[in-house]
């Protein structure tokens, strides 16, 4: 569980966060427009900054300022060391996290490069990589210490729709393995897939706190589509797909979006069968 105890944050004369308070079990999504205070709150959660007043409690003795290796953090605008290779960047971060055993360090880096499809970029300098690939390098550096808590600031922002899908699927796999995700995003669909609670901020104030399932029930629609490979590619281009499974001669595709956008896409794909189902259930109605 994570607890916010009357968090206030001021920078100069500007009040960034106002009396943020609450208790959250499971993964947490922080939603809001630009300037709402989302990134500031994430930096407090990552223990990079300290609040002007108030306290953040993780309720886990292994997650503290004395054990920062248990927290992984991806800033929104991760650039890394542009003149160094992907492997060099991950080595620097590993050493800063206390991974001094060379064999263990190389093993962890190789594992992450494989999981995030970065092995072919091991010896490539970051300045030669695309934005989506750099985002995956950023995810890798946040995971080198195998953190219990992974804090992500706009993890799918600034990358193409196919890359968004790849990142979303990867993070969902981490969540299933027990990593607590704390994600700041203006993309409600990302939060609906990856978090258990959604806190909405506006001008540094809490506007609402909801269970993610309640948000899905009121604002989003989960749909299952049976289609062919061309249909999958159409959904990937539109950024609506977050999982798919090969079945018989076609594919079962799961989509999370607003009702209007799902309906529009469904009409564009011929010979498909659309079925509604409950999030977290594979059973058809």
MOWOSUL-V29949 format. One record per residue. N is the residue number from 1. RES is the residue in one small letter. PHI is phi as a letter, one per 40 degrees, with the letter a starting at -180 (999 if undefined). OMEGA is omega as a letter, one per 20 degrees, with the letter a starting at -180 (* if undefined). Layout:
n:res:phi:omega
N:RES:PHI:OMEGA
N:RES:PHI:OMEGA
This chain:
n:res:phi:omega
1:x:999:r
2:x:b:r
3:x:b:r
4:x:b:a
5:x:b:r
6:x:f:a
7:x:c:r
8:x:b:r
9:x:b:r
10:x:b:r
11:x:b:a
12:x:g:r
13:x:c:a
14:x:c:r
15:x:c:a
16:x:c:r
17:x:b:a
18:x:b:r
19:x:f:r
20:x:c:a
21:x:a:r
22:x:i:r
23:x:b:a
24:x:b:r
25:x:b:a
26:x:g:a
27:x:c:a
28:x:b:r
29:x:b:r
30:x:b:a
31:x:b:r
32:x:i:a
33:x:c:r
34:x:d:r
35:x:g:a
36:x:c:a
37:x:h:a
38:x:c:a
39:x:c:r
40:x:c:r
41:x:c:r
42:x:c:r
43:x:c:r
44:x:c:r
45:x:c:r
46:x:c:r
47:x:g:r
48:x:c:r
49:x:b:r
50:x:b:r
51:x:c:r
52:x:c:r
53:x:a:a
54:x:g:a
55:x:a:r
56:x:b:a
57:x:b:r
58:x:c:a
59:x:f:r
60:x:a:a
61:x:c:a
62:x:c:r
63:x:b:a
64:x:a:r
65:x:c:r
66:x:c:a
67:x:b:a
68:x:c:r
69:x:c:r
70:x:c:r
71:x:b:r
72:x:b:a
73:x:b:r
74:x:b:r
75:x:c:a
76:x:c:a
77:x:b:r
78:x:c:r
79:x:b:a
80:x:g:r
81:x:c:a
82:x:c:a
83:x:c:r
84:x:b:a
85:x:c:r
86:x:d:a
87:x:c:r
88:x:c:r
89:x:d:a
90:x:c:r
91:x:c:r
92:x:d:a
93:x:c:r
94:x:c:r
95:x:c:r
96:x:c:r
97:x:c:r
98:x:g:r
99:x:c:a
100:x:c:r
101:x:c:a
102:x:c:a
103:x:c:r
104:x:c:a
105:x:c:a
106:x:c:r
107:x:c:a
108:x:c:a
109:x:c:r
110:x:c:r
111:x:c:r
112:x:c:r
113:x:c:r
114:x:c:a
115:x:c:a
116:x:b:r
117:x:f:a
118:x:b:a
119:x:d:a
120:x:c:a
121:x:b:a
122:x:d:a
123:x:b:a
124:x:c:r
125:x:c:a
126:x:c:a
127:x:c:r
128:x:b:a
129:x:b:r
130:x:c:r
131:x:c:r
132:x:c:r
133:x:c:r
134:x:c:r
135:x:c:r
136:x:c:r
137:x:c:r
138:x:c:r
139:x:c:r
140:x:c:a
141:x:c:r
142:x:c:a
143:x:b:a
144:x:c:a
145:x:c:a
146:x:f:a
147:x:c:r
148:x:c:a
149:x:b:r
150:x:b:a
151:x:b:a
152:x:b:r
153:x:b:r
154:x:f:a
155:x:c:a
156:x:b:a
157:x:c:r
158:x:g:r
159:x:b:a
160:x:c:a
161:x:c:r
162:x:c:r
163:x:c:r
164:x:d:r
165:x:c:a
166:x:c:a
167:x:c:a
168:x:c:r
169:x:c:a
170:x:c:a
171:x:c:r
172:x:c:r
173:x:c:r
174:x:c:r
175:x:c:r
176:x:c:r
177:x:c:r
178:x:h:r
179:x:c:r
180:x:c:r
181:x:c:r
182:x:b:a
183:x:b:r
184:x:b:a
185:x:a:r
186:x:c:r
187:x:c:a
188:x:c:a
189:x:c:r
190:x:d:a
191:x:c:a
192:x:c:a
193:x:c:a
194:x:b:a
195:x:b:r
196:x:b:a
197:x:b:r
198:x:b:r
199:x:b:a
200:x:b:r
201:x:b:r
202:x:a:a
203:x:f:r
204:x:g:a
205:x:b:r
206:x:c:r
207:x:c:a
208:x:a:r
209:x:b:a
210:x:b:r
211:x:c:a
212:x:d:a
213:x:d:r
214:x:c:r
215:x:c:r
216:x:c:a
217:x:c:a
218:x:b:a
219:x:b:a
220:x:b:a
221:x:b:r
222:x:b:a
223:x:b:r
224:x:b:a
225:x:b:r
226:x:b:a
227:x:a:r
228:x:b:a
229:x:c:r
230:x:c:r
231:x:c:r
232:x:d:a
233:x:c:r
234:x:c:a
235:x:c:r
236:x:c:r
237:x:c:a
238:x:c:r
239:x:g:a
240:x:c:a
241:x:c:r
242:x:b:r
243:x:a:r
244:x:a:a
245:x:b:r
246:x:c:r
247:x:b:r
248:x:f:a
249:x:b:a
250:x:b:a
251:x:b:r
252:x:c:a
253:x:b:r
254:x:b:a
255:x:b:r
256:x:b:a
257:x:a:r
258:x:c:a
259:x:d:a
260:x:c:a
261:x:c:r
262:x:c:a
263:x:c:a
264:x:c:a
265:x:c:a
266:x:c:a
267:x:c:a
268:x:c:a
269:x:b:a
270:x:c:r
271:x:f:r
272:x:b:r
273:x:b:a
274:x:b:a
275:x:b:r
276:x:c:r
277:x:a:a
278:x:c:r
279:x:d:r
280:x:g:a
281:x:b:r
282:x:c:a
283:x:c:r
284:x:c:a
285:x:c:*
